[in-house]
Amino acid sequence: MLQSRIIPCLLIHNNGLVKTVKFSARKYVGDPLNAVKIFNEKKVDELIVLDIDATVKGEGPNYKLIKNIAAECRMPLCYGGGVRTVEDAKKILQLGVEKIAISAALIASPGLVTELANQLGSQSVVAVLDVKKRFLSNKYDIYTRNGTKKMDVELESLIPKLEDLGIGELVLNSIDKDGTMLGYDRTLISKVRKMTTVPLTVLGGAGTLGDISSIIKEYRVIGVAAGSLFVFKGKFKAVLINYPSDVQKINMINSSNEMSEDVHV
């Protein structure tokens, strides 16, 4: 049985650490290497680092930055941004990264995803879906390029295809909830949870540790990720890198151990 992980998600823009609200209003919050050092001390379960510039600018991965982050990082590391070839991915893994996050290529280059899974192993391939609720509808649309390009594909039809491509994990990111700290999109999580048996990590909206605990308990997802919650503190959102203590993590995860047999992780 896989244990749920509590995962900070760091966004890289112009080599700096930023936080966004609904994928805009970027706020600089510091040096990513300093954040990694602090998360090391706090014994973080895992770290997701996403370069939000690379694909938009048509650039490849920033290997120098990845190397520096990976050298500092003492926890499992997932990196995404600018990966266009298997060679890109292999080089990133050689630098010490455990997982490669793929977003735009899921739709634009599905063959690449299968090739990555075949050559690197499914456990190293993470699909990231940036999703936004359609206005006056119960449907959700998929976006790429930092939420600027809407994809002509239904969420319900894409997710089964991703499993066939060989992904090892799915990160579900709510654009509507991003940076709001008002709680996760439970409707979206519930919908996707029923559609896949691939390990699921959810992102977007965490405002309290209670938000995380309740999502683990209700949906038994493999990962609960957050950005603002782990870089801001207090109602004025002062920049302060933080993370639940060992005792808090144990209590949050253990409180959700009662789960039905038909829930897959």
C-alpha positions as CSV (number, residue, x, y, z in Angstrom):
1,M,0.0,0.0,0.0
2,L,1.5,3.3,-1.1
3,Q,1.5,6.0,1.6
4,S,0.2,9.5,0.8
5,R,2.8,12.2,0.4
6,I,2.6,15.9,1.2
7,I,4.4,17.7,-1.6
8,P,5.5,21.4,-2.0
9,C,5.4,22.6,-5.6
10,L,7.8,25.3,-6.6
11,L,7.4,27.4,-9.7
12,I,10.5,28.7,-11.5
13,H,10.3,32.0,-13.5
14,N,13.4,33.8,-14.7
15,N,15.4,31.5,-12.5
16,G,13.6,32.7,-9.4
17,L,10.9,31.2,-7.2
18,V,7.4,32.6,-7.9
19,K,3.8,32.0,-6.8
20,T,0.8,32.7,-8.9
21,V,-2.9,33.2,-8.5
22,K,-5.0,31.4,-11.1
23,F,-1.8,31.1,-13.2
24,S,-1.3,34.9,-13.2
25,A,-0.2,37.7,-10.8
26,R,3.3,36.2,-10.4
27,K,4.9,37.2,-7.1
28,Y,8.6,36.6,-6.6
29,V,9.1,34.8,-3.3
30,G,12.8,34.0,-3.3
31,D,15.7,31.9,-4.5
32,P,14.7,28.3,-5.3
33,L,17.9,26.9,-3.9
34,N,17.3,28.5,-0.5
35,A,13.8,27.1,-0.5
36,V,15.2,23.6,-1.2
37,K,17.7,23.9,1.6
38,I,14.9,24.8,4.1
39,F,12.7,22.0,2.8
40,N,15.6,19.6,3.4
41,E,15.7,20.6,7.0
42,K,12.0,20.1,7.3
43,K,12.2,16.5,5.9
44,V,9.8,17.1,3.0
45,D,8.3,13.9,1.5
46,E,8.9,14.9,-2.1
47,L,9.4,18.1,-4.2
48,I,7.9,19.2,-7.5
49,V,9.7,21.8,-9.4
50,L,8.1,23.3,-12.6
51,D,9.9,25.7,-14.9
52,I,6.9,27.7,-16.2
53,D,9.1,29.6,-18.8
54,A,10.7,26.8,-20.9
55,T,7.8,25.5,-23.0
56,V,6.2,28.9,-23.4
57,K,9.5,30.3,-24.7
58,G,10.3,27.3,-26.8
59,E,13.3,26.5,-24.8
60,G,14.7,23.3,-23.5
61,P,15.4,22.4,-19.8
62,N,17.7,24.7,-17.8
63,Y,20.2,22.0,-17.0
64,K,22.4,24.2,-14.9
65,L,19.6,25.1,-12.6
66,I,18.3,21.5,-12.5
67,K,21.8,20.3,-11.6
68,N,22.0,22.9,-8.7
69,I,18.6,22.0,-7.4
70,A,19.2,18.2,-7.6
71,A,22.6,18.5,-5.9
72,E,21.0,20.3,-3.0
73,C,17.8,18.3,-2.8
74,R,17.7,15.4,-0.2
75,M,14.2,14.3,-1.1
76,P,12.7,12.7,-4.2
77,L,12.5,15.3,-6.9
78,C,10.1,15.7,-9.8
79,Y,11.0,18.2,-12.5
80,G,9.0,19.6,-15.4
81,G,9.6,22.2,-18.1
82,G,11.0,22.2,-21.6
83,V,11.3,18.4,-22.0
84,R,11.0,17.6,-25.7
85,T,13.0,14.5,-26.3
86,V,14.0,11.3,-24.5
87,E,17.5,12.6,-24.4
88,D,16.3,15.7,-22.5
89,A,14.7,13.4,-19.9
90,K,17.7,11.1,-19.6
91,K,20.0,14.0,-19.0
92,I,17.7,15.3,-16.3
93,L,17.6,11.9,-14.6
94,Q,21.3,11.7,-14.7
95,L,21.5,15.0,-12.8
96,G,19.7,13.3,-9.9
97,V,16.0,13.9,-10.6
98,E,13.7,11.0,-10.0
99,K,10.7,11.9,-12.1
100,I,10.0,13.9,-15.3
101,A,6.8,15.9,-15.4
102,I,5.1,16.2,-18.9
103,S,2.3,18.6,-19.7
104,A,2.0,20.0,-23.2
105,A,3.6,16.9,-24.8
106,L,0.8,14.8,-23.4
107,I,-1.4,16.0,-26.2
108,A,1.1,17.4,-28.8
109,S,3.5,14.5,-28.7
110,P,1.8,11.4,-27.1
111,G,4.4,9.2,-28.8
112,L,7.1,10.9,-26.7
113,V,5.3,9.9,-23.5
114,T,5.2,6.2,-24.5
115,E,8.9,6.4,-25.5
116,L,9.7,7.9,-22.1
117,A,7.8,5.2,-20.3
118,N,9.4,2.5,-22.3
119,Q,12.9,3.7,-21.9
120,L,12.8,5.3,-18.4
121,G,10.1,3.2,-16.8
122,S,6.5,4.4,-16.0
123,Q,7.6,5.3,-12.5
124,S,9.6,8.2,-13.9
125,V,6.9,9.7,-16.0
126,V,4.4,12.1,-14.5
127,A,1.5,13.6,-16.4
128,V,0.5,17.1,-15.3
129,L,-2.9,18.3,-16.3
130,D,-3.8,22.0,-15.8
131,V,-7.6,22.0,-15.7
132,K,-10.2,24.8,-15.6
133,K,-13.9,24.6,-15.0
134,R,-16.0,25.6,-18.0
135,F,-18.2,28.6,-17.4
136,L,-21.8,27.7,-16.5
137,S,-21.0,24.0,-17.0
138,N,-20.0,20.9,-15.0
139,K,-17.3,20.2,-17.6
140,Y,-13.6,20.9,-17.3
141,D,-11.2,22.1,-20.0
142,I,-7.5,21.3,-20.3
143,Y,-5.0,24.0,-20.8
144,T,-1.3,24.2,-21.6
145,R,1.4,27.0,-21.8
146,N,0.6,28.4,-18.3
147,G,-3.1,28.3,-18.9
148,T,-3.1,30.3,-22.1
149,K,-3.9,27.6,-24.6
150,K,-7.1,25.6,-24.4
151,M,-6.8,22.0,-25.7
152,D,-9.4,20.5,-28.0
153,V,-9.8,17.3,-26.0
154,E,-12.2,16.2,-23.3
155,L,-10.9,15.4,-19.8
156,E,-13.0,12.2,-19.8
157,S,-11.4,10.9,-23.0
158,L,-7.8,12.0,-22.3
159,I,-7.3,10.3,-18.9
160,P,-7.8,6.7,-20.2
161,K,-5.4,7.5,-23.1
162,L,-2.8,8.7,-20.6
163,E,-2.9,5.3,-18.9
164,D,-2.4,3.6,-22.2
165,L,0.6,5.8,-23.0
166,G,2.3,4.4,-19.9
167,I,2.3,7.3,-17.3
168,G,3.2,6.3,-13.8
169,E,1.5,9.2,-12.0
170,L,-1.1,11.9,-12.7
171,V,-0.8,15.4,-11.2
172,L,-4.2,17.2,-11.4
173,N,-3.8,21.0,-11.1
174,S,-6.8,23.3,-10.7
175,I,-6.3,26.6,-12.5
176,D,-9.4,28.0,-10.8
177,K,-8.0,27.2,-7.3
178,D,-4.3,28.0,-7.9
179,G,-3.0,30.4,-5.3
180,T,-6.4,31.2,-3.8
181,M,-5.8,29.1,-0.6
182,L,-9.6,28.5,-0.5
183,G,-9.5,24.7,-0.6
184,Y,-9.1,22.1,-3.3
185,D,-11.7,21.6,-6.1
186,R,-13.4,18.5,-4.6
187,T,-15.7,18.1,-7.6
188,L,-12.8,17.9,-10.0
189,I,-10.9,15.5,-7.7
190,S,-13.9,13.2,-7.3
191,K,-14.5,13.1,-11.0
192,V,-11.0,12.2,-11.9
193,R,-10.5,9.8,-9.0
194,K,-13.3,7.6,-10.5
195,M,-11.7,7.7,-13.9
196,T,-8.2,6.4,-13.2
197,T,-6.3,3.8,-11.2
198,V,-3.0,5.6,-11.8
199,P,-1.6,7.2,-8.6
200,L,-3.1,10.6,-8.3
201,T,-1.6,13.8,-6.9
202,V,-3.8,16.9,-6.5
203,L,-2.6,20.5,-6.6
204,G,-4.3,23.9,-6.3
205,G,-6.1,25.6,-3.5
206,A,-4.6,24.3,-0.2
207,G,-5.0,27.0,2.5
208,T,-4.6,24.9,5.7
209,L,-3.2,21.6,6.8
210,G,-6.8,20.6,7.3
211,D,-7.4,21.0,3.6
212,I,-4.7,18.5,3.0
213,S,-5.8,16.1,5.7
214,S,-9.4,16.0,4.5
215,I,-8.3,15.3,0.9
216,I,-6.1,12.4,2.0
217,K,-8.9,11.0,4.1
218,E,-11.7,11.4,1.6
219,Y,-9.9,10.4,-1.7
220,R,-6.8,8.6,-0.5
221,V,-4.7,10.2,-3.2
222,I,-1.1,9.3,-3.4
223,G,0.0,12.9,-3.2
224,V,-1.4,16.2,-1.9
225,A,0.7,19.1,-3.3
226,A,0.6,22.8,-2.5
227,G,2.5,26.0,-3.3
228,S,1.2,29.0,-1.4
229,L,0.6,27.0,1.8
230,F,4.3,26.2,2.1
231,V,5.8,29.6,1.1
232,F,3.4,32.0,2.8
233,K,2.4,32.6,6.4
234,G,-0.5,34.5,7.9
235,K,-3.3,36.6,6.5
236,F,-0.9,39.1,4.9
237,K,1.0,36.2,3.1
238,A,4.4,37.0,4.4
239,V,7.0,34.9,2.7
240,L,8.1,32.1,5.0
241,I,9.0,28.6,3.9
242,N,7.2,26.1,6.1
243,Y,6.0,22.5,6.2
244,P,4.2,20.3,8.7
245,S,6.3,18.7,11.4
246,D,6.8,14.9,11.6
247,V,4.1,14.7,14.2
248,Q,1.6,16.7,12.2
249,K,2.3,14.6,9.1
250,I,1.9,11.3,11.0
251,N,-1.4,12.5,12.5
252,M,-2.7,13.8,9.1
253,I,-1.9,10.6,7.3
254,N,-2.8,8.1,10.0
255,S,-6.2,9.7,10.5
256,S,-7.1,8.6,6.9
257,N,-6.1,5.0,7.2
258,E,-9.7,3.8,7.2
259,M,-10.5,3.3,3.5
260,S,-12.7,1.1,1.4
261,E,-11.2,-1.8,-0.6
262,D,-12.4,-0.4,-3.9
263,V,-10.1,2.7,-3.6
264,H,-7.0,2.3,-5.7
265,V,-3.6,4.0,-5.0
